[in-house]
Amino acid sequence: MTDVARRMAQRLVHRGPDDSGEWIAADCGVALSHRRLSILDLSPMGHQPMLSASGRFVIAYNGEIYNYRELRRELDASGAQAHWRGSSDTEVMLAAFEHWGVAKSLPRLNGMFAFALWDCTTRQLWLARDRFGEKPLYYGTCNGTFLFGSGLRALSAHSAWRGELNRAAFNQFMRHKYISGPGTIYSGISKLAPASYLVVDVDPVAGEFRAGAVHQYWSAVATAALARDRRLTDLEEAKQEFSSLLRSTVSLRVRSDVPLGAFLSSGIDSSLIVAAMREGAVNQIKTFTIGYDETEYDESAQARAIANHLGTEHHAIPVTDREVGEVITIVPSLFDEPLADLSQIPTYLVSRSTKRHITVALTGDGGDELFGGYHRYFVGQRTWQIINRMPSLLRRWLTPVLRSITPERWDDVITLLSRNSRLKLLLDGYSGHRLHTLANVLNARSVAEMYELLINGPYPGLNLLCDPNGDSEYEIENHWPSGFSPTDSMMLADTMGMLPDDLLVKVDRAAMSVSLETRAPFLDPDIFEFAWRLPPQWKISGQQGKVFLRNVLARYLPEKLIDPGKRGFGVPIDRWLRGPLRDWAESLLTERDLAAGGLVNPAAVTIAWEQYLGGSSKQFSGLWSILVFQSWLRSQDNPITPSVTQTQ
């Protein structure tokens, strides 16, 4: 068992290059293994798997508990721990489990974590994950063996591994560009949901195990609903409270025994995090951004201006076209599951460059979801009102009319009509692109369907699949938060869906592939609760989002540096695929390779690719997703069983 556990952990060496260990309960058939990225207590006292003081619990854990010092003082005051062996957060967690119990301790933990905990007394295995799903945890049964770990590659190192592709999850990936939990790209393997735990009972006599139901120890929906009942009313007091809260949250996340800094773009979120870091810093803060030759995508000059104003030690790393092209071909292999989020490429690039200087980087993740940053939040409420007021027959007629004119031509029409003062007021905030977006959602039957269409538009690449009508493992209607306005429900849906399954996956896997830990102060339970106490109009006003954060940031930056036309975290992939990356793409789109998995329609893909090379970008989204999938598939260490199963 030791060799198997060690082999599985070796697949995760990038997540923990500094130390390794195994713990075996041979009489129960249980093995824990660990790879360590040393952040707190660099001594051997932080080694894992770690036993609790009494010897009852043993843990293998990934992440950080930010409030471990506060918990340790609380445990000391209660006399729960007679002697501390070291200063790690892992030891504090074990002491908490012994004193309060595992289930009661979980809500006390403020951090990002995924852990496996073996209870030697009850012979139970506990699996648990942090509130927002910052750290990964996969599990499932393969050929009678219960497997779990921080990565699917670790699971695939076990001899019981099957690795059958899941058609429903693949169809969902083609729809959303990521795979929503609890499903994965492999049949029979699940992601543990954020803010949840699972208990597995082990019977060593019978050689059996029984996994119980997944339990939730914290609810974003319930917390948001309760917070709404305590709305803030004084804007100045609210800004003061938030500034103090953010400083406190950041101070917890700068606890580290290794060099630490922050990502800094030209945006509001990262600027606020760096400003809060500066207020409590003794030494100069290190900040990092990347710059492109393409001015359309480059924001390094703006980030430099913000860094200069805040007085950080700024590192602007230039990235050449050649470097980006090389990275595009390897990034899909860094992920356990296919992910077609284009921003994964610059995220990897900035992580790789940042790791040369520091081991921990703070990020602005979560700001958009909590404080109203996405465009769909601005238009959602207004669009739903239009849908409700307009007869269905008129909506069905209007949809093709809106699509019949190009966005550029619509812009000309809007400019002409806006010369009339009344029409100008009616058309305020609209553009050709937004009218096409409206056309996509006019026939939505629910807010959930409208949200889905605002994010994805009509199903991209539907005709590229062997089974375009295949079921999806995740139906948004079944997970839609009820009792909220359209805007609030979309923000919650993002917090529970896109955030843990796309954005945090992107950041964690890209950063940890180079052994860089990232921390997100906005994803603090107190910040989350505060955000939901804000009146909606403080977050979004007209066509502008994150209004409250802008007001707070004005305390630190002049107006000209607050979100000065932020370009987003992108790369000019469209141009490269038709140029220097064409050979790479076509090597992945051979008929034999496309047909091998039984998921893609090779003939349809070939036609779409030829049209794309001819100048049409209509199928770009679907083609990019297929390229990512084919690249990911090719990168897997073990051969994947060609049979494809349909999840029931």
N, C-alpha and C positions, 0 to 999 in steps of 0.2 A: 504493500500500500504506500509505503514511503516513496518508492520510485515513481509511482503513478502521480502522487500528489506533487512531487517535485517537478515532474514533467509538465503537469498542467500549469504550475506557477511560472515555469520558465517561459511560457507563452506570453506572460504579462511583465516581462523584465523591463519593458519601456515604462510601465507605470510605477515600477519600484526597482531602480537599479542599485540601490545602496546596501540592501541586506535581504536575506531570505530565511525562511524557516518552515518546518513542518511539525504537526502534532497529530499523533495517531492514537485512536482508541480501538485497537484491533479487536477487542472482545465485542464491540458494537458495530464494527465495520464502518467507522466514521474517521475521516481524515480532513484536517484543515491545513492549508498551505498559504504562504504569504510572501509578497514581494514588497519591500519598503522603500518609499521615497522619504528620506529623513528630513523632517521639518521642525518638530518639537522634540526636545530631549534626544540629542544626537548620540548619546551614550548607549551601551548595550542594554540599559534599563528600559529602553523603548522597543526592544526586540519583540517581534510577533512571530507566531501566535503567542499570546500572553495569558498566563494563568491568574485568576483572582487570588486575593490574599488567603482565602480559606481553601482554595483548590477546587471549589465547586464549578466555576465557570472558566472556559477558555475561549478566546476570541481571535478572529482574523478580521481586520477592519481596514477600510480604505476611507480617507477623508480627514476632516478636522472638526473637533468640538471647540467652538470659539469661546464658550463660557466655562471652560473646564476649571479655571482658577476660582471662579465664583462657586461652582459646584463643590470643589475641593474644600473651600472654606466652610460651606454649609455642612459637608460631611464631617469635617473636623469638629464643628460646634456640636454635632450630635453624637460624637464619639464613635462614629461608624468605622473608622479606619485607625487602628492603633499605630501603624507604621507604614510610611510611604517608601517604596524602594527607589523611585525616580521622580521625574517631573513631567511625565507624558500625560496627554489627555486620554490615552488608552487605559492607563491604570485608574484614572478617575471614573471612566465609564464602568469598569468592572466593579469598583467600589459602590457606585450608584446602583448597579444591578443587584448586588448583594444586600444593600440596605433598603432600597425602595421596591425592588422587584423590577423585572425587565419592562413590562407593559406600563407601569407607572413612571418609569424613568424616561421613556422615550419622549413624552411631551416636554420634559425639562431640558432636553438637549437642543442647544442652538448651534447648528452647524450643518455641514454637508457630509454625508456618510452613507456607507453601505457596509453591513457587517454580517458575519456568520458567527453565532455564539452557541457553543455546546454546553449544555447543563448536565454535568456528570451525575447529579443526584436524580433528576427526573428522567434522564436519558431522552432529552428533547433538543432538537436543533432549532434555533431561532434565526430567521433571516429578516433584516429590517433595512429601511431606506429613508433618507432625509425627506423633509417636507415637500421640496420642490423638484426632487429627482435630479440633483446635481451630480450624484455619483451612481454608476450603473450597478445593477444586480440582476443576473440572469439565472434561471433555474428550470428544471424539467426532468422527466423520467425517460431514460433511454435503455431499452432492453433490460428493464427491471432494476436499473441503478439510478438513484436520485443524484443529479449533478447540479452544482451551483457555482457561481463565480462572477468576477468583475468583467469578464469578456467571453464571447462565444468561442474565440480561438482556444481559450483555456479548456472549455468543455469539450471541444473537438479533439483534444489530446488524449481523452479517455477511450479505452478500447470499446466501451459500450456505445459510443457516439454513432448516431445514424446519419444525421445531416440531410434530411429530406426537405427540399424546398417547399415552401408554402405558397400555393397559387393565390390565395386570398390576400396574403400579406404583400405579394408582388403587385397585384392589381392596385392595392392601396398605395404602395410606393409610387406607382405610375400616376396615381391621382394626386397625391399630396407632396411627392418628392421625399417623403420619409415614412417610417412605419410606426404607427401609434401603438402604445401599449394597451393591453398586456401582451399582445401577440408579437412575434418576431418573424424573420425571414425563414426560420426553420419550424417545421411542424413539431408540436409537442414541447417546444421551449418557450418560456414566457419571460417577460420583464416583470419584476416586482413593482407594483404601483408606488409612486411617491407617497410619503406619509403613511406607509403601511408596514405591517409585519406578518410573517407566516411562521407557524410552529409545525415542526415535523416530529412526530412520535416515532421512536425507534424501538423495536422489539428484538433484542439480540438473540433470544432463544429461538424464535420462529424465523429469524433472519428477514424480518419484514419492516417496512416503514409506512407511516400514514401521514400524508400532508393534510393539514386542516385548511380551513377557509382563510382567505386573506383578510386581515383586520386593519381598519383605518384608525390611526391614533390622532389625526388632525384633519380638518376639513377646510379647504379654501372657501367653499361656498358658505358653510355655516359661519365661518369667521367674518366673511364679507357682509353677510346678512346682519349679524350682530353689530358690526362696526357702523353700518348705515344708520342704526338707531341712535348713534351718538355723534351725529354730524357736527362738524366744527362750524362756528359762525363768525369768528373774528379772524380775518385774513392775516393781520400782522402777528397776532398771537400764534396762529397756525404756522407761519413761516419761522418764527422763533423756536417753536416746539420741534419742528422738523429739523432745523439746523442743529439743534442740540442732540436730537435722536440720531441723525446721520453721523455726527462726530463720534457718538458713543458706539454706533454700529461699526464704523470704520476702525475705531480703536481696538475692538475685539479682533478684527480681521488682519491687523498688522502685527499680531503676536506671532513671532517666528524666530527660530534660531539660525536661519539662513537668510541670505540677501533677498530683499523684497522691493517691489516697485509697482507700476501700474501701466496698463494700456491707456493711451491718450489719443483719441481721434479729435475731430473738430466739433464733436457733438456735445449735447447738454449733459448726458448721463456720465460719461467718463470725466468730463470737466468738473462736475460736482464732486465726484469721488476723489479726484486729485486735490481739489480745493479743501475738502474735509481732511484728507491725509496731511496736507501741509499745516493745518492748524494745530495738530498734535505732534508734529514731527520734531525730533531733535536734530537729525541729520537731513541733508538735502535729499529730496525724493527723486528717484529715477523713473522717468517716463519713456514710453516707447510707441512709435508709430512706423508705418512703412510708406514709401512714396513710389509712384509709378511714373514712367515717362509719359503716359497718357494723361493729359491735363484734365480730361473729363472725369477721371476716377481718382486723381491725386488730391489728397487733402493734407499733405504733410506740411505745407507752408502755413496753413491755418492752425494746425496742431502746434507747430513751432511757436507761433505768435501767442497762443494760450499758455504754452509752457514757459515762455519768457515772462509773461505777465505774472504767472504763479510762482516763478522762480525755481523751476525744477531742473534737474540734470537730465536734459532731454536727448534722446537718441532717435534720430530720424534715419531709418535704414532704407537706402534706395534699392529698388528691385527692378531688374532688367526684364525685358520681354523673354529672353532666353530662360532665365530662372523660373519665371511663372509658367512657361511652357513645360519645363521639366517637372515642376511640382504638380501640374494638372494631371500628368500621367501616373503619378504615384499616390496622390491623396486618397482616391477611393479605397486603396488597400489598407489605409490606416484605420478604417472603421469596421466595427463588427458586423454592421448591416449596411446595405447600400443607402447612401444619403446624397441627394442631388441638390442640396442647398449650395448655390454658387459661392456664397461668402465663406465656405469652409476653406477655400483656397487662400485668400488673404489672412484668414485666422491662423492657418498653419504657418504661413510665411512670417507673420509678426511673432508667433510663438517661438519659432525656430530661432529668429534673431534675438528675441528677448532672453531666451535661455542662456545665451552666451554671457549674460551679465548678472542675472538673478535666477532664483528658483521658485519664487512665488510672485504672482502678478494679480492685482485687483482689477476688476472689470466693471463695466456699467450695465451688465445684463440684468434684465427685469424692469428697467425704467420705463420702457414702452408699454409693457403689459399692465403695469400698476398705475401709471400716470397719464395714459391716453396718448401714445405716440404714433400709432399707426393710422394711415389714411382711412382705412375702413371704419375706424371709430368716428371720424368726422362725418362720413357720408351715410353711415348705417341708419341712424335714427331718421334722417331726412328721407332717405330712400325708402324705408319701410312705410313712412307716411304716404309717400307717392303711390306705392304699391297698393296700400289699403284704400286710397281715395279713387284710384283709377279703375274703371270697369275692366274685367278680364279680357273682353273682346278687343278693347282699345289697346291693352298691353300686348296682346298677341299680334295686333297689326303694327304697333309701333316698333317692336323689336327688330324686325328685318329692315324697317325704314332707317333706324338709327345706324344699323350696321352697313347699310348700302353706301354710306358716305365715309370716306377715310377720316381718321382723327385730325389730320392736317387740314383737310377741307372744312371740317366742322369748326376748327379754330378760326378760319377766315369768316365763316358765317356768323359765329358768335361775336367776333369783333365788329362786323357790320351791324348786327342787330343791337349791339350794346350802345350804339349812338343814340338810341331812344332811351330816355332816362328810366321809364317804367320797365322796359325790357332789360335794361342793364341791371336793375335791382333783382329781377326774376332770375337772370342768368349768372348772378354773382357766384363765383366759386366753380363754375363749370368750364370744362375744356373738352376738346374732341376726345381725348383719352377717357375722360370721366363719362362722357355720353356713351361710349362703347362699353364701359363698365356697367353703366345703367342698363344697357341693352341685355347684358348677360344675366342680370338679376331680376328684370321686370316680372318674370313669370314665376318667381320663387313663391312657394306655398307656405313658408314659415320663416322666422328669423334665422333659424339654424341653416336652412337651405340657402338663404340670402348670404349668410356669413361664408358658407362653403364656396359659393360662386364668386364672392368678392375676393377671396383668397386665391382660388385656382382658375376661375373662369370656367367655360365649358371643358369637359374632360380632355386634357391634353394627351394626344397620342392614342386615343381610344382605338383607332383602326390598326394600331401597331401590335396589338395583342392577339394571341391565339384565341383567347376567350374574353372578348371585350365586355361580356355581360357577367363575368365572374363576380362572386360576392366579395365584399370587403370585410375584413375582420373587425373594423371599427366604424360604426355608423354614428355620425355626429348627433342625430336626433335622439339616440339612446343615452347620450351623455350631456345633453344640453341643460345648463343651469336655469331653472325656472324661477319665476318671481322677481326678475330683474328687467330693467329697460333693455332695449336692443343693444345700446352701446355698452352697458355694464355686463350684459350676458356675453358679448363678444370678448370683452377684456378677460372675463373669468374663463371662457372657453380657451383662450390663448394661454392663460396661466396654467391650466390643467392639461392642455394638449400640445400645442406647438412648442411651448417653452421647454417642457421636459423631454419631448420626443424628437425635436429638431434642434432648437437653438442651443440648449445646454449639452446635447450630444455633440454638436459641432465643436463647441468650445472645449469640452472635457477631452474628447478623443484627439483633437488636433493638438492641444497643449500637452496632454500626457504622452503623446507619441514622442515628444522630445523631453519628457520628464520635467515638465513645467506645471506647477500647480496654480490654478486660477481660483479666485475668491470673489463672490458677488455680493457686496454690501446691501444692495437693494433687496436681495432675497433673504431678508431677515424677518422673522415673524412679526416683530414690532413695527417695522417699516410697512409690511403688508397691511397690517391692521390700520395703521395711520392713513395709508393711501385710500382705504375704503371709508374713512371718516370724512374725507374731503367731499364737498358738494360737487356734482358733475361739472357745473359751469366753471369751477376753479381748475379743472383739468383740461377741458376742451372749450374753446370759444370760437365760433364760426369755423374757419378752415385751419385753425391753429391748435395743435395739441401740446401737451406737457406745459400748459400755461403756468401752473403752480411752480414747477421746477425752474422755468425761465425766471420767474420772480425771485426765487431763492438764489439762483446763480448770479443775478444782478448784484448781489452783495459782494461777489468776488471778481466779476469780470465786467468790463465796459460793454455797452450794448453791441458794438460792432463785432465783438468776439463771441457773442452768444448765438451759436448755431448759424454761422454765416453761409447759408446755402450748402449745408452738408450734403455730400454726394452719395453717402451710403458705402457699405463695405463691399465693393464689387470689383470685377475684373472684366476686361474686354474679350470675353470668351468667344463671342459670336464671330469676331474678326479672325481670331486665331484658328478656329475650327476650319475655316475656309482657306487658311494659309499654312503656317508652320505645323499645325497639329493635324492636318488632314491625313497624313500617312498613319498616324497613331489611331485616329478615329476609324479609318477604313480597315485597319488590322483587326479591329474589334467587331466589325460589321460584316464579316464574311458569312455566307449563307450557312456554312457548316457550324460555325460558332453560335450563330443566332438560333439555329434549330436544335442545338444540343440540349438546352434546358427545357424545351417544350412549352415555353411561356410566351415567346415572341413570334410574330408572323414575319418571317424573313423577307418575303416578297414585298409586303407593305413597307417594311423598313427601308429596303433598297430603293423603292420609288420615292419615299419621303426624303431620303438622303440626296438623291439626284435632284429633286426639286429644291432642296436647301442649297446645294451647290450652285444651282441656277439663279439664286437670289431670293427665294421665298423663305421667310422666317416663320411661317405659319406653324410648322411642326417642330420648331426648335426645342420647346420644352420637353416634348415626348422623346425626341432624339437624344437630348442631353441625358435624360433619365436612363435611357437604354445604354448609352455609352458608359455611364457611371456603373450600372448594374453589370455589364459585361466586363468592365475593368475590375470591379470588385470580385466577380466570380473567378476570373483568371488568377487573382492574387491569393486565393485561399490555399492554405498549406496542404490540406488533405483533399483528395478527390471527393467531389460531392455526388451523392447518389443521384443518378439521372431521373429516377422516379419522382413524380411531383404529386403531393397529396393535397386534397381539399379539406380544410378544417371544417369540422361539423359544428 
